[in-house]
Amino acid sequence: MQKINVEQIMAEIREEIKQKGYKSSDLNFDDIPVLSIVGMKNSYKVDSYKPYKDKGMKLLIKKIVRKMVWGSFSRNFKLQRGFNASTLQTVSALVSMIETMQKRIDILEEQLNGNR
């Protein structure tokens, strides 16, 4: 097994950053739509099947096949739904915290500017 030298990799990354002249002031997250996450509350659930559109023998075969394989997939879908729900809850909480912090920052900036 090959040993990975993390310090060497980080040193190479830092050197590349210096060569390209990046600065922390260059970072701008204004174009990231953080608040659009709030509208995702009901979209985390994904159905694990599509409705049948066929008729006759083809429909019967599809139903039989679905019933045969459903047991092997149902647990995975249930786990994924739980993960999606907890991820959405966490992201929503983070958005709420960011909004609260932004309000506090705005109030403090107003107080700071008022004292000058």
SERO-692161 format. One line per 3 residues: number of its first residue (from 1); their letters; for each residue x, y, z of N, C-alpha, C. Coordinates in steps of 0.2 Angstrom, whole numbers, always signed. Example, Ala and Ser with C-alpha at 12.3 -4.5 7.8 and 13.67 -1.06 7.14 Angstrom:
1> AS> +66,-28,+39,+62,-22,+39,+66,-16,+39  +64,-11,+35,+68,-5,+36,+64,+0,+39
***
This chain:
1> MQK> +4,-6,+0,+0,+0,+0,+4,+6,+0  +3,+11,-4,+7,+17,-5,+5,+22,+1  +10,+25,+4,+9,+30,+9,+8,+36,+6
4> INV> +3,+40,+9,+1,+47,+7,+4,+52,+11  +8,+56,+9,+11,+62,+13,+6,+68,+12  +2,+69,+17,-3,+74,+17,+1,+81,+17
7> EQI> +6,+82,+21,+9,+88,+22,+13,+90,+16  +15,+85,+12,+18,+87,+5,+13,+89,+1  +7,+86,+1,+2,+88,-4,-1,+95,-2
10> MAE> -1,+96,+4,-4,+103,+6,+2,+108,+5  +8,+107,+5,+13,+111,+3,+13,+113,-4  +12,+108,-8,+11,+109,-15,+5,+113,-17
13> IRE> +0,+112,-13,-6,+116,-14,-5,+124,-12  -2,+125,-7,+0,+131,-5,+4,+135,-9  +9,+131,-12,+14,+134,-17,+10,+136,-23
16> EIK> +6,+132,-26,+2,+134,-31,-3,+140,-30  -5,+140,-24,-9,+146,-23,-5,+153,-23  +1,+152,-20,+6,+158,-20,+7,+160,-28
19> QKG> +9,+155,-32,+11,+156,-39,+5,+159,-43  -1,+157,-41,-7,+160,-45,-9,+166,-42  -7,+168,-36,-8,+175,-33,-15,+175,-30
22> YKS> -18,+170,-28,-24,+170,-25,-24,+173,-18  -29,+176,-16,-30,+179,-9,-36,+178,-6  -37,+178,+1,-43,+176,+4,-48,+181,+2
25> SDL> -46,+187,+0,-51,+192,-1,-54,+191,-8  -52,+186,-12,-54,+185,-19,-60,+180,-18  -62,+177,-12,-67,+173,-11,-74,+177,-11
28> NFD> -79,+175,-15,-85,+178,-15,-90,+173,-16  -95,+172,-11,-100,+167,-11,-107,+170,-12  -107,+176,-15,-113,+179,-17,-117,+176,-22
31> DIP> -114,+172,-26,-117,+169,-32,-120,+162,-30  -119,+160,-24,-122,+153,-21,-129,+154,-19  -134,+151,-21,-141,+152,-19,-142,+148,-13
34> VLS> -140,+151,-7,-141,+147,-1,-148,+147,+1  -152,+153,+0,-159,+154,+2,-164,+149,-2  -161,+147,-8,-166,+143,-12,-167,+136,-9
37> IVG> -163,+134,-4,-163,+128,-1,-169,+128,+3  -172,+133,+6,-178,+134,+10,-184,+131,+6  -184,+132,+0,-190,+129,-4,-189,+122,-6
40> MKN> -184,+119,-3,-184,+111,-5,-187,+107,+0  -191,+110,+5,-193,+106,+11,-197,+100,+8  -201,+100,+3,-205,+94,+1,-202,+90,-5
43> SYK> -196,+92,-7,-194,+89,-13,-188,+84,-11  -187,+83,-5,-182,+78,-3,-184,+70,-4  -191,+69,-4,-194,+63,-5,-194,+61,-13
46> VDS> -191,+56,-14,-191,+53,-21,-195,+46,-21  -200,+46,-26,-203,+39,-26,-198,+34,-29  -199,+28,-26,-195,+22,-28,-198,+19,-34
49> YKP> -203,+21,-37,-206,+17,-43,-210,+22,-47  -211,+20,-53,-215,+24,-58,-222,+21,-59  -227,+25,-60,-233,+21,-61,-233,+17,-67
52> YKD> -237,+12,-67,-238,+8,-73,-242,+11,-78  -240,+11,-85,-243,+14,-90,-246,+8,-95  -243,+2,-94,-245,-3,-98,-251,-7,-96
55> KGM> -254,-11,-101,-260,-15,-99,-259,-22,-101  -263,-26,-99,-263,-33,-101,-257,-37,-98  -254,-42,-102,-249,-46,-100,-243,-43,-98
58> KLL> -241,-37,-101,-235,-33,-100,-236,-30,-93  -242,-28,-91,-243,-25,-84,-242,-31,-79  -245,-36,-80,-244,-42,-76,-237,-44,-74
61> IKK> -233,-44,-80,-226,-46,-79,-222,-41,-75  -224,-35,-76,-220,-29,-73,-222,-29,-65  -228,-31,-64,-230,-31,-57,-227,-37,-53
64> IVR> -227,-42,-56,-223,-48,-53,-216,-47,-52  -213,-44,-57,-205,-43,-56,-204,-37,-51  -209,-32,-51,-208,-27,-45,-209,-30,-38
67> KMV> -213,-35,-38,-214,-38,-31,-209,-42,-29  -206,-46,-34,-200,-50,-33,-194,-46,-31  -192,-41,-34,-186,-37,-32,-187,-32,-27
70> WGS> -193,-30,-25,-195,-25,-20,-191,-26,-14  -191,-32,-11,-188,-33,-5,-181,-31,-4  -177,-32,-10,-170,-30,-10,-169,-23,-10
73> FSR> -173,-19,-13,-172,-12,-14,-176,-8,-8  -181,-10,-5,-185,-6,-1,-181,-3,+5  -176,-7,+8,-172,-5,+14,-168,+1,+11
76> NFK> -165,+0,+6,-161,+6,+3,-164,+12,+2  -170,+12,-1,-175,+18,-2,-176,+21,+5  -178,+17,+10,-180,+19,+16,-174,+23,+20
79> LQR> -168,+20,+19,-162,+23,+22,-161,+30,+18  -161,+30,+12,-160,+36,+8,-165,+41,+10  -171,+40,+10,-176,+45,+12,-174,+48,+19
82> GFN> -172,+43,+24,-170,+46,+30,-164,+51,+30  -160,+49,+26,-154,+53,+25,-156,+60,+22  -160,+59,+17,-162,+65,+13,-165,+70,+18
85> AST> -170,+67,+22,-174,+71,+27,-169,+74,+32  -164,+71,+35,-160,+74,+40,-155,+79,+37  -153,+78,+31,-149,+82,+27,-152,+89,+26
88> LQT> -158,+88,+24,-162,+94,+23,-164,+98,+29  -165,+94,+35,-166,+98,+41,-160,+101,+43  -154,+98,+42,-148,+101,+44,-146,+108,+40
91> VSA> -147,+107,+34,-146,+113,+29,-151,+119,+31  -157,+117,+32,-162,+122,+34,-160,+125,+41  -157,+122,+45,-155,+124,+52,-149,+129,+51
94> LVS> -145,+127,+46,-139,+131,+45,-141,+138,+41  -146,+137,+37,-148,+143,+33,-152,+148,+39  -155,+145,+43,-158,+149,+48,-153,+153,+53
97> MIE> -148,+149,+54,-143,+152,+58,-139,+157,+55  -138,+156,+48,-135,+162,+44,-139,+168,+44  -145,+167,+43,-150,+173,+43,-150,+177,+50
100> TMQ> -150,+173,+55,-150,+176,+62,-143,+180,+63  -138,+177,+61,-131,+180,+62,-131,+186,+57  -134,+186,+51,-133,+192,+47,-137,+197,+50
103> KRI> -143,+196,+53,-147,+201,+56,-143,+204,+62  -140,+200,+66,-135,+202,+72,-130,+207,+69  -127,+205,+64,-121,+208,+61,-124,+215,+58
106> DIL> -130,+215,+55,-132,+222,+53,-134,+226,+58  -137,+224,+64,-138,+228,+70,-132,+231,+73  -126,+226,+73,-120,+229,+76,-117,+234,+72
109> EEQ> -117,+233,+65,-114,+238,+60,-118,+244,+61  -125,+244,+62,-128,+250,+63,-126,+254,+69  -125,+250,+74,-123,+253,+81,-116,+256,+80
112> LNG> -112,+252,+77,-105,+255,+76,-105,+261,+72  -109,+261,+66,-109,+267,+62,-112,+273,+66  -117,+272,+70,-120,+277,+74,-116,+280,+79
115> NR> -111,+276,+82,-106,+279,+87,-101,+283,+84  -100,+283,+77,-94,+287,+74,-96,+294,+73
***
